[in-house]
């Protein structure tokens, strides 16, 4: 863990691309700058989507992992 406090968890399991990123974009707007959101997804395409998302938005993908088909992403709001 990065030491960043997780403000909320967004459960996107069962959703296909691009829905997880769309939901993340809406949810992260409700967080203060510097706060992090945890997103859970089952779509393997979410890994590439999140890497592109951080390049486009400036928000930071702090870490990601996969366990039993569930991907866990930790994204920090940058602005």
NORGIFEN-V712402 format. One line per field, one symbol per residue. burial: 1 if it has 24 or more other C-alpha atoms within 12 Angstrom, else 0. Layout:
burial=???
This chain:
burial=0000010011110000001110111011001000111111111101101100110000111111000000111111100
